Amino acid sequence: MTGRILAIVILVSALAVGIGMYYAQVYAFYDTLEPSGPDDVVLTPAGGGDPRPVPHTAFQAIDSDSSPIRYRACFRTDLTEEDLAAFAEYPAADPLVAPGWFDCYDAETIGGALEDGGALALLAVENVTYGVDRVAAILPDGRGFAWNQINRCGREVFEGRRPPEGCPPAPDGIANSVGDMP
């Protein structure tokens, strides 16, 4: 009898911990961002310079303080293909998965559209935080998506190596955590 009770307690405890971990990963750490104005959606000009706000509607976004790559956003824009040519392309775009409850954003669909040329990937903000770029993808029908993605500098530094040639120096907090970096 005591063995059964102990087994039930262990199973119920394991189930509770599993549910808690699932909730924490999928819901608890995300915050819904309220639209704050024109700067919600920005793109970097092709010739360089500061990101510029672009006209948009239907902005929805989520983010988390627990990781710099949890940002996801959806929006609509009336920018034409000709308008978008004024902004810097982002050749290594790889949309990251969003929680299922953020249903305007589907990384698989966005990734497929990028692969087959049905979407254009653009640099929104380079180094929104060290080693992480904000990327936007715009489909021909005006749907737009944005996410934060680790860039080549971040990939090396976060793996404990020195920044590659042409990368800004890693901030002190990051540099101290990667061993012998200067």
PLY file of the C-alpha trace (Angstrom):
ply
format ascii 1.0
element vertex 182
property float x
property float y
property float z
element edge 181
property int vertex1
property int vertex2
end_header
0.00 0.00 0.00
2.79 2.43 0.92
4.53 1.66 -2.40
1.41 2.57 -4.39
0.96 5.84 -2.53
4.63 6.68 -3.05
4.37 5.85 -6.77
1.25 8.04 -7.13
2.97 10.92 -5.29
6.01 10.63 -7.57
3.86 10.51 -10.74
1.71 13.46 -9.68
4.83 15.44 -8.72
6.48 14.66 -12.07
3.33 15.68 -13.93
3.10 18.96 -11.96
6.76 19.77 -12.65
6.32 18.96 -16.35
3.26 21.20 -16.63
5.09 23.97 -14.79
8.11 23.74 -17.08
5.90 23.75 -20.19
4.00 26.80 -18.94
7.23 28.62 -18.09
8.75 28.01 -21.52
5.67 28.73 -23.61
3.78 31.38 -21.66
5.38 32.74 -18.49
8.49 34.40 -19.91
6.77 36.17 -22.83
5.25 39.63 -22.64
2.87 40.98 -25.24
4.12 44.33 -26.51
1.65 47.11 -27.11
2.05 49.11 -30.33
3.93 52.29 -29.47
4.08 54.13 -32.79
6.10 54.48 -35.97
9.28 53.02 -34.45
7.65 49.62 -33.92
8.75 48.63 -37.43
12.04 49.99 -38.75
14.35 48.98 -41.60
17.99 49.85 -42.26
18.69 51.72 -45.52
20.67 49.79 -48.14
23.52 52.32 -48.05
23.79 52.08 -44.27
22.79 54.57 -41.64
20.24 54.54 -38.89
17.13 52.36 -39.20
14.10 54.28 -40.47
10.48 53.74 -39.46
8.30 52.28 -42.20
4.53 52.63 -42.52
2.71 49.70 -40.98
-0.56 48.60 -39.41
-1.81 45.64 -37.38
1.38 45.46 -35.31
1.54 42.59 -32.81
4.65 41.54 -30.92
5.96 39.44 -28.07
9.29 39.60 -26.28
11.03 38.33 -23.19
13.70 39.61 -20.85
14.99 36.06 -20.45
16.64 35.93 -23.90
17.56 38.45 -26.59
16.22 36.17 -29.35
12.64 35.76 -28.14
11.30 38.82 -29.96
8.67 38.05 -32.63
6.39 40.50 -34.44
3.73 40.57 -37.14
2.52 43.59 -39.06
1.14 44.73 -42.40
2.69 47.27 -44.75
1.80 48.88 -48.06
5.43 49.19 -49.16
5.97 48.01 -52.72
8.82 45.87 -53.96
10.31 49.07 -55.37
10.06 50.76 -51.95
11.68 47.77 -50.24
14.67 47.92 -52.62
15.84 50.99 -50.66
16.55 48.82 -47.60
19.41 46.44 -46.77
18.73 42.80 -47.55
19.51 40.15 -44.94
20.88 37.08 -46.76
21.12 34.70 -43.79
17.55 35.11 -42.52
16.33 32.12 -40.53
13.01 32.77 -38.79
12.86 31.35 -35.30
9.81 29.48 -34.02
7.29 31.36 -31.90
5.00 29.89 -29.25
1.88 28.35 -30.78
-0.40 30.86 -29.09
1.22 33.71 -31.07
-0.64 32.56 -34.14
0.07 35.44 -36.55
3.69 34.25 -36.78
4.52 30.92 -38.43
8.27 30.37 -38.84
7.80 27.43 -41.20
5.64 29.45 -43.60
7.97 32.46 -43.41
11.04 30.26 -43.96
9.41 28.56 -46.96
8.54 31.94 -48.48
12.13 33.12 -47.99
13.52 29.96 -49.59
11.32 30.11 -52.68
11.73 33.87 -53.15
8.18 34.69 -52.10
9.39 36.89 -49.26
12.15 39.44 -48.93
14.41 39.40 -45.84
15.64 42.79 -44.69
17.84 44.09 -41.91
15.71 45.92 -39.40
18.36 46.70 -36.75
21.94 45.50 -36.71
23.13 44.53 -33.24
19.86 45.34 -31.50
21.87 43.88 -28.64
25.45 42.65 -29.09
25.57 39.75 -31.54
21.83 39.81 -32.30
20.19 41.42 -35.34
16.52 42.22 -35.78
15.38 40.81 -39.13
12.17 41.53 -41.03
10.57 39.49 -43.79
7.94 41.01 -46.06
5.63 39.00 -48.28
4.20 40.38 -51.55
0.72 40.62 -49.99
2.04 43.10 -47.39
2.30 40.76 -44.43
5.46 41.40 -42.47
7.24 39.53 -39.73
10.21 40.35 -37.52
12.41 38.37 -35.17
15.79 38.64 -33.45
18.51 36.38 -34.80
22.10 35.72 -33.69
24.51 37.20 -36.23
27.97 35.94 -37.23
29.69 38.02 -34.52
27.38 36.74 -31.80
27.67 33.14 -32.98
31.44 33.18 -32.47
31.49 35.13 -29.21
28.63 33.15 -27.64
30.57 29.96 -28.46
33.52 31.32 -26.46
35.67 32.44 -29.39
37.01 35.84 -30.38
34.84 38.04 -32.59
35.56 37.52 -36.29
37.27 40.19 -38.38
35.06 43.23 -38.87
32.94 42.64 -35.76
32.67 45.17 -32.95
34.46 44.21 -29.74
32.33 42.21 -27.34
31.00 44.19 -24.36
32.75 43.64 -21.05
30.00 41.44 -19.62
30.17 39.12 -22.61
33.95 39.26 -23.04
34.50 38.27 -19.40
32.39 35.18 -19.89
34.38 33.81 -22.82
37.67 32.97 -21.25
40.82 34.53 -22.61
39.27 37.21 -24.80
40.85 40.64 -24.44
0 1
1 2
2 3
3 4
4 5
5 6
6 7
7 8
8 9
9 10
10 11
11 12
12 13
13 14
14 15
15 16
16 17
17 18
18 19
19 20
20 21
21 22
22 23
23 24
24 25
25 26
26 27
27 28
28 29
29 30
30 31
31 32
32 33
33 34
34 35
35 36
36 37
37 38
38 39
39 40
40 41
41 42
42 43
43 44
44 45
45 46
46 47
47 48
48 49
49 50
50 51
51 52
52 53
53 54
54 55
55 56
56 57
57 58
58 59
59 60
60 61
61 62
62 63
63 64
64 65
65 66
66 67
67 68
68 69
69 70
70 71
71 72
72 73
73 74
74 75
75 76
76 77
77 78
78 79
79 80
80 81
81 82
82 83
83 84
84 85
85 86
86 87
87 88
88 89
89 90
90 91
91 92
92 93
93 94
94 95
95 96
96 97
97 98
98 99
99 100
100 101
101 102
102 103
103 104
104 105
105 106
106 107
107 108
108 109
109 110
110 111
111 112
112 113
113 114
114 115
115 116
116 117
117 118
118 119
119 120
120 121
121 122
122 123
123 124
124 125
125 126
126 127
127 128
128 129
129 130
130 131
131 132
132 133
133 134
134 135
135 136
136 137
137 138
138 139
139 140
140 141
141 142
142 143
143 144
144 145
145 146
146 147
147 148
148 149
149 150
150 151
151 152
152 153
153 154
154 155
155 156
156 157
157 158
158 159
159 160
160 161
161 162
162 163
163 164
164 165
165 166
166 167
167 168
168 169
169 170
170 171
171 172
172 173
173 174
174 175
175 176
176 177
177 178
178 179
179 180
180 181
